[in-house]
């Protein structure tokens, strides 16, 4: 089974950025734990702060992977283009957020990803990724 985790803007700063919201672990350390926890899954990881690169990656893997775990971060609330890319591919996408976006600023309550995603998992910290991966197994 091939699953890609795609992270959007500022998630490269996990462990440093607002630890009271996002925790103190880096994503790279967490990614290693995921690989150990799910040894039968062939993982790929991609992160970009650039919207077009996220769209390009979704299009690149969206017909050949078994699942996409997507944390589009701030682009969740602004990117019609990412939503359209998800609609255009056949690989199912699970939208993930580390924080409970509904407990945060009002603009974070809107998602252009949710209507086209297989499902949405939010508010469980980095464990949200575990739950998304389990949804594909």
N, CA, C and O of each residue as an XYZ file, in Angstrom:
548
protein
N       0.840     -1.175      0.000
C       0.000      0.000      0.000
C       0.881      1.232      0.000
O       1.806      1.351      0.804
N       0.584      2.154     -0.914
C       1.357      3.392     -1.035
C       0.515      4.564     -0.552
O      -0.561      4.840     -1.083
N       1.030      5.249      0.467
C       0.363      6.432      1.018
C       1.359      7.574      1.039
O       2.508      7.409      1.451
N       0.907      8.732      0.592
C       1.728      9.937      0.686
C       1.117     10.878      1.708
O      -0.100     11.056      1.773
N       1.982     11.466      2.494
C       1.587     12.529      3.409
C       2.059     13.831      2.792
O       3.245     14.008      2.511
N       1.121     14.736      2.587
C       1.432     16.039      2.009
C       1.103     17.105      3.052
O      -0.036     17.217      3.506
N       2.110     17.877      3.420
C       1.935     18.971      4.373
C       2.138     20.310      3.691
O       3.027     20.482      2.857
N       1.294     21.248      4.066
C       1.344     22.584      3.490
C       2.193     23.558      4.279
O       3.092     23.163      5.022
N       1.895     24.838      4.107
C       2.765     25.906      4.601
C       2.954     25.897      6.114
O       2.032     25.639      6.888
N       4.173     26.185      6.487
C       4.627     26.363      7.861
C       4.710     25.070      8.676
O       5.163     25.090      9.820
N       4.282     23.958      8.101
C       4.380     22.708      8.849
C       5.817     22.198      8.914
O       6.118     21.288      9.687
N       6.693     22.773      8.117
C       8.116     22.485      8.242
C       8.677     23.057      9.546
O       9.796     22.724      9.935
N       7.914     23.906     10.216
C       8.359     24.516     11.475
C       7.804     23.814     12.712
O       7.947     24.317     13.827
N       7.167     22.648     12.520
C       6.657     21.927     13.689
C       7.800     21.658     14.658
O       8.918     21.338     14.254
N       7.499     21.793     15.930
C       8.521     21.661     16.967
C       9.048     23.003     17.412
O       9.567     23.139     18.520
N       8.916     24.007     16.541
C       9.368     25.372     16.849
C       8.191     26.339     16.864
O       8.141     27.257     17.684
N       7.258     26.132     15.965
C       6.152     27.057     15.749
C       5.017     26.804     16.749
O       4.492     25.692     16.817
N       4.648     27.797     17.502
C       3.501     27.752     18.403
C       3.319     26.379     19.065
O       2.315     25.707     18.830
N       4.278     25.968     19.882
C       4.202     24.634     20.486
C       2.959     24.428     21.355
O       2.541     23.289     21.563
N       2.372     25.497     21.858
C       1.150     25.357     22.657
C      -0.029     24.886     21.804
O      -1.001     24.349     22.337
N       0.050     25.082     20.480
C      -0.993     24.614     19.555
C      -0.559     23.337     18.862
O      -1.335     22.387     18.760
N       0.691     23.308     18.380
C       1.150     22.235     17.503
C       2.080     21.224     18.170
O       2.456     20.236     17.539
N       2.459     21.443     19.419
C       3.342     20.520     20.107
C       4.811     20.825     19.866
O       5.155     21.771     19.158
N       5.668     20.014     20.460
C       7.108     20.271     20.390
C       7.866     19.278     19.522
O       9.084     19.390     19.383
N       7.179     18.319     18.941
C       7.840     17.323     18.085
C       7.982     17.859     16.659
O       7.104     18.561     16.158
N       9.091     17.520     16.021
C       9.235     17.854     14.602
C       8.471     16.818     13.783
O       8.249     15.698     14.243
N       8.072     17.190     12.579
C       7.361     16.216     11.763
C       8.299     15.102     11.307
O       7.875     13.955     11.165
N       9.543     15.425     11.082
C      10.503     14.411     10.644
C      10.642     13.298     11.683
O      10.698     12.120     11.329
N      10.699     13.670     12.968
C      10.772     12.660     14.028
C       9.493     11.838     14.065
O       9.538     10.617     14.212
N       8.371     12.496     13.933
C       7.085     11.803     13.946
C       6.949     10.873     12.740
O       6.422      9.767     12.863
N       7.420     11.317     11.589
C       7.361     10.518     10.367
C       8.099      9.189     10.537
O       7.631      8.150     10.070
N       9.241      9.226     11.199
C       9.995      7.994     11.474
C       9.166      7.031     12.326
O       9.187      5.821     12.102
N       8.440      7.576     13.300
C       7.591      6.739     14.155
C       6.445      6.125     13.345
O       6.078      4.972     13.567
N       5.880      6.893     12.406
C       4.821      6.359     11.542
C       5.338      5.182     10.720
O       4.667      4.157     10.595
N       6.537      5.341     10.163
C       7.124      4.280      9.356
C       7.330      3.004     10.178
O       7.148      1.898      9.670
N       7.707      3.161     11.436
C       7.883      2.007     12.320
C       6.534      1.390     12.689
O       6.396      0.168     12.753
N       5.546      2.244     12.930
C       4.228      1.774     13.367
C       3.473      1.046     12.255
O       2.712      0.115     12.520
N       3.688      1.476     11.012
C       2.982      0.896      9.862
C       4.005      0.341      8.863
O       4.159      0.902      7.778
N       4.706     -0.749      9.205
C       5.801     -1.241      8.366
C       5.357     -1.754      6.996
O       6.175     -1.834      6.079
N       4.088     -2.098      6.840
C       3.618     -2.613      5.549
C       3.203     -1.508      4.586
O       2.855     -1.776      3.436
N       3.242     -0.270      5.057
C       2.870      0.859      4.210
C       4.135      1.458      3.605
O       5.124      1.693      4.299
N       4.082      1.698      2.309
C       5.165      2.405      1.622
C       4.824      3.893      1.667
O       3.945      4.363      0.944
N       5.531      4.622      2.522
C       5.249      6.040      2.725
C       6.114      6.919      1.832
O       7.264      6.600      1.529
N       5.526      8.026      1.426
C       6.244      9.135      0.814
C       5.816     10.370      1.586
O       4.674     10.470      2.034
N       6.730     11.299      1.736
C       6.410     12.546      2.444
C       6.797     13.728      1.567
O       7.857     13.739      0.940
N       5.914     14.723      1.538
C       6.168     15.938      0.768
C       5.644     17.125      1.563
O       4.535     17.081      2.096
N       6.431     18.174      1.641
C       6.007     19.418      2.286
C       6.393     20.582      1.406
O       7.480     20.607      0.830
N       5.492     21.550      1.303
C       5.813     22.772      0.575
C       5.039     23.937      1.171
O       3.932     23.782      1.686
N       5.650     25.092      1.088
C       4.996     26.336      1.473
C       4.327     26.997      0.275
O       3.752     28.078      0.402
N       4.399     26.349     -0.897
C       3.934     26.938     -2.152
C       2.708     26.183     -2.659
O       2.767     24.975     -2.886
N       1.617     26.887     -2.833
C       0.342     26.288     -3.233
C       0.456     25.476     -4.520
O      -0.033     24.348     -4.578
N       1.083     26.020     -5.537
C       1.210     25.326     -6.818
C       1.983     24.033     -6.714
O       1.675     23.077     -7.425
N       2.980     23.973     -5.847
C       3.727     22.733     -5.655
C       2.856     21.665     -5.004
O       2.983     20.485     -5.331
N       1.978     22.058     -4.093
C       1.049     21.108     -3.474
C       0.083     20.561     -4.517
O      -0.180     19.359     -4.556
N      -0.443     21.439     -5.359
C      -1.343     21.014     -6.439
C      -0.615     20.069     -7.391
O      -1.159     19.036     -7.780
N       0.600     20.417     -7.760
C       1.386     19.565     -8.656
C       1.628     18.184     -8.078
O       1.568     17.191     -8.804
N       1.900     18.105     -6.779
C       2.145     16.806     -6.142
C       0.860     15.982     -6.101
O       0.895     14.777     -6.346
N      -0.268     16.611     -5.795
C      -1.549     15.892     -5.799
C      -1.817     15.320     -7.189
O      -2.233     14.168     -7.314
N      -1.584     16.114     -8.233
C      -1.796     15.635     -9.599
C      -0.818     14.519     -9.954
O      -1.188     13.570    -10.646
N       0.415     14.622     -9.491
C       1.449     13.628     -9.803
C       1.121     12.254     -9.213
O       1.303     11.238     -9.884
N       0.639     12.209     -7.968
C       0.417     10.924     -7.285
C      -1.047     10.496     -7.276
O      -1.366      9.385     -6.852
N      -1.920     11.354     -7.734
C      -3.351     11.162     -7.576
C      -4.006     10.090     -8.414
O      -5.224      9.921     -8.363
N      -3.216      9.359     -9.190
C      -3.763      8.248     -9.971
C      -3.011      6.945     -9.703
O      -3.364      5.899    -10.248
N      -1.972      7.008     -8.862
C      -1.138      5.829     -8.659
C      -0.973      5.424     -7.196
O      -0.519      4.313     -6.923
N      -1.321      6.275     -6.268
C      -1.198      5.955     -4.845
C      -2.523      5.434     -4.312
O      -3.577      5.645     -4.913
N      -2.455      4.749     -3.171
C      -3.659      4.223     -2.535
C      -4.327      5.252     -1.630
O      -5.517      5.138     -1.336
N      -3.575      6.250     -1.189
C      -4.145      7.263     -0.318
C      -3.255      8.481     -0.204
O      -2.031      8.402     -0.303
N      -3.910      9.608      0.006
C      -3.221     10.875      0.272
C      -3.718     11.374      1.619
O      -4.920     11.541      1.826
N      -2.783     11.610      2.532
C      -3.085     12.273      3.796
C      -2.633     13.711      3.613
O      -1.441     13.975      3.450
N      -3.571     14.634      3.639
C      -3.283     16.027      3.301
C      -3.569     16.961      4.462
O      -4.697     17.045      4.947
N      -2.539     17.656      4.899
C      -2.701     18.779      5.811
C      -2.308     20.010      5.013
O      -1.136     20.381      4.958
N      -3.290     20.633      4.402
C      -3.033     21.797      3.558
C      -2.793     23.058      4.375
O      -2.539     24.127      3.821
N      -2.874     22.928      5.699
C      -2.619     24.039      6.616
C      -3.472     25.245      6.214
O      -4.666     25.091      5.957
N      -2.889     26.417      6.156
C      -3.657     27.634      5.868
C      -4.336     27.601      4.498
O      -5.360     28.255      4.301
N      -3.775     26.845      3.551
C      -4.408     26.755      2.230
C      -5.762     26.045      2.284
O      -6.567     26.173      1.362
N      -6.012     25.304      3.353
C      -7.312     24.668      3.543
C      -8.431     25.690      3.406
O      -9.489     25.395      2.849
N      -8.193     26.879      3.911
C      -9.223     27.907      4.040
C      -9.237     28.896      2.884
O     -10.062     29.809      2.849
N      -8.319     28.711      1.935
C      -8.205     29.712      0.866
C      -8.094     29.134     -0.540
O      -8.335     29.850     -1.512
N      -7.735     27.857     -0.675
C      -7.339     27.345     -1.985
C      -8.434     26.550     -2.696
O      -8.653     25.370     -2.422
N      -9.102     27.224     -3.603
C     -10.029     26.538     -4.502
C      -9.227     25.586     -5.391
O      -9.710     24.509     -5.741
N      -8.014     25.977     -5.756
C      -7.161     25.164     -6.626
C      -6.817     23.812     -6.039
O      -6.820     22.816     -6.762
N      -6.521     23.743     -4.749
C      -6.224     22.453     -4.128
C      -7.480     21.593     -4.098
O      -7.419     20.394     -4.369
N      -8.607     22.194     -3.773
C      -9.871     21.452     -3.813
C     -10.159     20.905     -5.201
O     -10.585     19.758     -5.340
N      -9.931     21.715     -6.228
C     -10.147     21.263     -7.605
C      -9.196     20.130     -7.985
O      -9.584     19.207     -8.701
N      -7.946     20.197     -7.503
C      -6.978     19.124     -7.794
C      -7.448     17.809     -7.174
O      -7.319     16.753     -7.794
N      -7.983     17.864     -5.978
C      -8.480     16.656     -5.319
C      -9.652     16.076     -6.102
O      -9.754     14.860     -6.269
N     -10.531     16.945     -6.578
C     -11.673     16.474     -7.377
C     -11.217     15.816     -8.671
O     -11.894     14.926     -9.186
N     -10.083     16.245     -9.198
C      -9.618     15.781    -10.506
C      -8.926     14.417    -10.461
O      -8.776     13.773    -11.499
N      -8.500     13.966     -9.272
C      -7.746     12.718     -9.182
C      -8.620     11.593     -8.622
O      -9.702     11.833     -8.088
N      -8.125     10.367     -8.756
C      -8.897      9.208     -8.289
C      -8.449      8.702     -6.921
O      -9.201      7.985     -6.261
N      -7.262      9.052     -6.487
C      -6.771      8.615     -5.179
C      -7.547      9.330     -4.079
O      -7.666     10.555     -4.110
N      -8.077      8.587     -3.106
C      -8.817      9.238     -2.021
C      -7.898     10.073     -1.127
O      -6.738      9.729     -0.901
N      -8.448     11.168     -0.631
C      -7.715     12.112      0.210
C      -8.409     12.212      1.558
O      -9.628     12.362      1.629
N      -7.620     12.129      2.629
C      -8.121     12.417      3.964
C      -7.489     13.725      4.417
O      -6.267     13.862      4.465
N      -8.348     14.678      4.745
C      -7.903     15.980      5.250
C      -7.557     15.834      6.728
O      -8.327     15.265      7.502
N      -6.401     16.349      7.109
C      -5.913     16.243      8.480
C      -5.516     17.625      8.991
O      -4.969     18.453      8.263
N      -5.814     17.837     10.268
C      -5.317     19.029     10.972
C      -4.877     18.613     12.365
O      -5.519     17.788     13.015
N      -3.794     19.184     12.805
C      -3.251     18.883     14.126
C      -4.147     19.479     15.209
O      -4.462     18.821     16.200
N      -4.548     20.725     15.006
C      -5.414     21.400     15.974
C      -6.874     21.236     15.567
O      -7.174     20.866     14.432
N      -7.769     21.512     16.494
C      -9.189     21.544     16.184
C      -9.477     22.917     15.592
O      -9.630     23.895     16.325
N      -9.550     22.990     14.295
C      -9.703     24.281     13.612
C     -11.009     24.976     13.981
O     -11.120     26.193     13.834
N     -11.997     24.226     14.455
C     -13.277     24.826     14.826
C     -13.222     25.530     16.179
O     -14.153     26.248     16.544
N     -12.145     25.328     16.915
C     -11.936     26.034     18.181
C     -11.071     27.281     17.987
O     -10.734     27.969     18.950
N     -10.722     27.556     16.752
C      -9.803     28.661     16.472
C     -10.533     29.791     15.759
O     -11.760     29.867     15.827
N      -9.823     30.647     15.095
C     -10.402     31.817     14.437
C     -11.487     31.392     13.456
O     -11.422     30.310     12.875
N     -12.480     32.251     13.279
C     -13.647     31.941     12.440
C     -13.246     31.582     11.014
O     -13.861     30.702     10.412
N     -12.235     32.239     10.461
C     -11.850     31.940      9.071
C     -11.318     30.514      8.930
O     -11.312     29.972      7.825
N     -10.873     29.899     10.022
C     -10.385     28.515      9.966
C     -11.521     27.493      9.993
O     -11.273     26.291      9.904
N     -12.746     27.953     10.114
C     -13.894     27.043     10.138
C     -14.318     26.641      8.730
O     -15.107     25.710      8.569
N     -13.808     27.325      7.712
C     -14.156     27.049      6.317
C     -13.037     26.221      5.696
O     -11.857     26.534      5.852
N     -13.425     25.159      4.990
C     -12.449     24.316      4.296
C     -12.890     24.102      2.860
O     -14.033     23.729      2.595
N     -11.966     24.342      1.933
C     -12.201     24.023      0.527
C     -11.802     22.571      0.225
O     -11.990     22.084     -0.890
N     -11.252     21.893      1.234
C     -10.825     20.506      1.085
C     -11.940     19.550      1.524
O     -12.204     18.557      0.846
N     -12.583     19.838      2.631
C     -13.575     18.930      3.231
C     -14.640     18.432      2.260
O     -14.945     17.239      2.266
N     -15.222     19.299      1.423
C     -16.291     18.810      0.543
C     -15.843     17.767     -0.482
O     -16.675     17.043     -1.028
N     -14.541     17.685     -0.746
C     -14.056     16.752     -1.768
C     -13.167     15.651     -1.178
O     -12.641     14.814     -1.911
N     -13.003     15.656      0.143
C     -12.172     14.656      0.814
C     -12.988     13.429      1.175
O     -14.205     13.501      1.344
N     -12.294     12.293      1.292
C     -12.919     11.059      1.775
C     -13.394     11.252      3.215
O     -14.445     10.744      3.608
N     -12.604     11.993      3.991
C     -12.928     12.252      5.379
C     -12.044     13.342      5.935
O     -11.106     13.800      5.283
N     -12.361     13.757      7.168
C     -11.636     14.830      7.832
C     -11.325     14.389      9.259
O     -12.197     13.892      9.973
N     -10.064     14.580      9.666
C      -9.649     14.266     11.029
C      -8.919     15.486     11.568
O      -7.966     15.974     10.960
N      -9.377     15.972     12.715
C      -8.726     17.157     13.272
C      -8.782     17.150     14.788
O      -9.671     16.565     15.408
N      -7.792     17.826     15.357
C      -7.807     18.057     16.785
C      -7.131     17.018     17.648
O      -7.187     17.125     18.873
N      -6.493     16.016     17.064
C      -5.839     14.970     17.846
C      -4.321     15.099     17.840
O      -3.611     14.120     18.071
N      -3.828     16.290     17.581
C      -2.386     16.483     17.501
C      -1.820     15.690     16.339
O      -2.511     15.453     15.349
N      -0.579     15.284     16.453
C       0.038     14.506     15.375
C      -0.644     13.152     15.187
O      -0.532     12.545     14.122
N      -1.343     12.679     16.207
C      -2.057     11.415     16.099
C      -3.152     11.479     15.025
O      -3.641     10.439     14.585
N      -3.535     12.675     14.604
C      -4.497     12.807     13.503
C      -3.988     12.084     12.259
O      -4.776     11.511     11.507
N      -2.666     12.110     12.039
C      -2.083     11.411     10.889
C      -2.253      9.900     11.028
O      -2.584      9.220     10.056
N      -2.028      9.372     12.232
C      -2.219      7.932     12.482
C      -3.641      7.519     12.093
O      -3.848      6.525     11.398
N      -4.598      8.297     12.552
C      -6.006      7.977     12.286
C      -6.303      8.015     10.799
O      -7.047      7.176     10.290
N      -5.730      8.979     10.101
C      -5.933      9.063      8.654
C      -5.340      7.838      7.957
O      -5.972      7.265      7.069
N      -4.152      7.441      8.346
C      -3.515      6.266      7.745
C      -4.353      5.024      8.012
O      -4.554      4.205      7.115
N      -4.837      4.882      9.223
C      -5.672      3.733      9.564
C      -6.936      3.679      8.696
O      -7.448      2.593      8.425
N      -7.433      4.817      8.268
C      -8.641      4.828      7.443
C      -8.421      4.191      6.076
O      -9.379      3.791      5.415
N      -7.164      4.094      5.652
C      -6.844      3.470      4.364
C      -6.555      1.976      4.489
O      -6.525      1.269      3.482
N      -6.346      1.494      5.688
C      -5.953      0.092      5.896
C      -7.160     -0.830      5.960
O      -7.004     -2.040      6.129
